[in-house]
Amino acid sequence: MPEAETTTISSRQILDELISSQIKLSSVYNECCVSCTDRTLREDFVNLARENSGLFSDELDEAQKRGWVSQLPADSDEIETLRAKYMPSK
């Protein structure tokens, strides 16, 4: 019987896949939270979304610790533009 070919996946590839999956799950959970009409089920989706957010944060922190991901500070002009757009003064 021929030996099965094995593929080695690096820690970085695994973490990249985890982060990508968490982003996709977050989108699905958020959509379910918004569109669900049953209160109990919506609360379950909110809890799943919250848990997913925590996992994503942990994974991103690990990637940053390993130097695989860096977050650039937000540009202050961009922040002000977004603030003016979404939080207009009354």
Secondary structure, 3 states (H helix, E strand, C coil): CCCCCCCCCCHHHHHHHHHHHHHHHHHHHHHHHHHCCCHHHHHHHHHHHHHHHHHHHHHHHHHHHCCCCCCCCCCHHHHHHHHHHHCCCC
